[in-house]
Amino acid sequence: MVNNIRKVYLDNNATTKVDERVIEYMNIFFRDTYAVASSQFSHTPGIKAKDAVVKSRNIIAESINAKADEIIFTSGATEANNLAIKGVAYADKTNRDKIIISSIEHFSVYQTAEHLRKDGYKVEYIKVDEEGFVDIEDLKTKIDEKTLLVSICIGNHEVGTIQDISSISEIVHSRGAYLHSDGAAAYLQTDIDVIKDNIDLLSITAHKIYGPKGVGALFVKKNIPIVKVFGGGFQEFDLRPGTENVPGIAGFGKAVEIYSKKDSEFAYNMRNCLYKELNKNIDGVILNGASDFSKRLCNNLNVSFEYIEGESVVLHLDMRGIAVITGSACFSRSLQASHILLAMGFSHERAHGSIRFSTSKYITKDDIHYTVTEVKDVIEKLRKLSPLI
């Protein structure tokens, strides 16, 4: 590979570059204020560390219209999803034994629900339409008085579709169940108000909003019955034991504090420009996910190219310095078709051919132009070799 090849990172739905201001702030808690936050009752360094955690907790709570003591810090959204679903299930004393999730959830939700099935819970999957929107009538049919929890993501991490969570929450609460939403992909990229949307539990993470990896949070509405899922100390209101990741938590708070709607607007405009130019220059571009871009994550573009297998496109683009993904990053090592696109009713060929481009505040128009030029060249070369044409 040529060393001076242009580098374009378009996998921001998987993770984002950490903002330099976040790194600078985190360094304080690596070099100077490095005490354990739970040492607040023992010495001044512990108090300073605790203050940083409290500050971030307040910032994050305010960003979703929650109270500070409703925010539980975790190692990320995967842990938050596990804590939400298992924690509510194991705390239940009402004999409700049904868990409902959508058919396009992240694997951390899917596998957690399947774990509970092995423990004797019933698990139901809600259908989605061809754009990834939850089938409301199917939800109404499957939810009943035995339903304990419904888990539906706000914005899908792969195809970008944003659900109407307010309408879903009305149905869920009308049957006395709790609503959990995986908000990792949507957090700050779309407005989330846990009171207005009537969300009981919400999982979020830092690394998709220009913050550090390895830190996330779970919002738990007051008086929702929940227990911790592994043993240890009494940190995080006795729900998430273990030494607090003070630098990570501080960085999470800083990332939220400096995040601007302009960041989302810029990523949105770059995504739209990319889609327009791909369609202008390449035949057979098929959009996957919401066709109404106002109901799609601002930086997400998932497309399939007719007659082309997605993995080949990804590898060729990588050799040209362009980072994209086929399917979700967590599942990309498998050669199986995307379960999300299959659930949306697509063929294996279309699912295998999907490519996810995701923009950020760091992408430039020159990056978009270079990407389109290279994608066009790759598609033309691969189609000449395709046995499907």
Secondary structure as GFF3:
##gff-version 3
##sequence-region A 1 389
A	DSSP	beta_strand	8	9	.	.	.	ID=ss1
A	DSSP	alpha_helix	20	31	.	.	.	ID=ss2
A	DSSP	three_ten_helix	37	39	.	.	.	ID=ss3
A	DSSP	alpha_helix	44	63	.	.	.	ID=ss4
A	DSSP	three_ten_helix	68	70	.	.	.	ID=ss5
A	DSSP	beta_strand	71	74	.	.	.	ID=ss6
A	DSSP	alpha_helix	77	91	.	.	.	ID=ss7
A	DSSP	beta_strand	98	102	.	.	.	ID=ss8
A	DSSP	alpha_helix	107	118	.	.	.	ID=ss9
A	DSSP	beta_strand	122	126	.	.	.	ID=ss10
A	DSSP	alpha_helix	136	142	.	.	.	ID=ss11
A	DSSP	beta_strand	147	151	.	.	.	ID=ss12
A	DSSP	alpha_helix	165	174	.	.	.	ID=ss13
A	DSSP	beta_strand	178	182	.	.	.	ID=ss14
A	DSSP	beta_strand	201	205	.	.	.	ID=ss15
A	DSSP	beta_strand	216	220	.	.	.	ID=ss16
A	DSSP	alpha_helix	235	238	.	.	.	ID=ss17
A	DSSP	alpha_helix	246	258	.	.	.	ID=ss18
A	DSSP	alpha_helix	261	281	.	.	.	ID=ss19
A	DSSP	beta_strand	285	288	.	.	.	ID=ss20
A	DSSP	three_ten_helix	293	295	.	.	.	ID=ss21
A	DSSP	beta_strand	300	305	.	.	.	ID=ss22
A	DSSP	alpha_helix	310	319	.	.	.	ID=ss23
A	DSSP	beta_strand	322	323	.	.	.	ID=ss24
A	DSSP	three_ten_helix	329	331	.	.	.	ID=ss25
A	DSSP	alpha_helix	339	343	.	.	.	ID=ss26
A	DSSP	alpha_helix	348	352	.	.	.	ID=ss27
A	DSSP	beta_strand	354	358	.	.	.	ID=ss28
A	DSSP	alpha_helix	365	385	.	.	.	ID=ss29
###
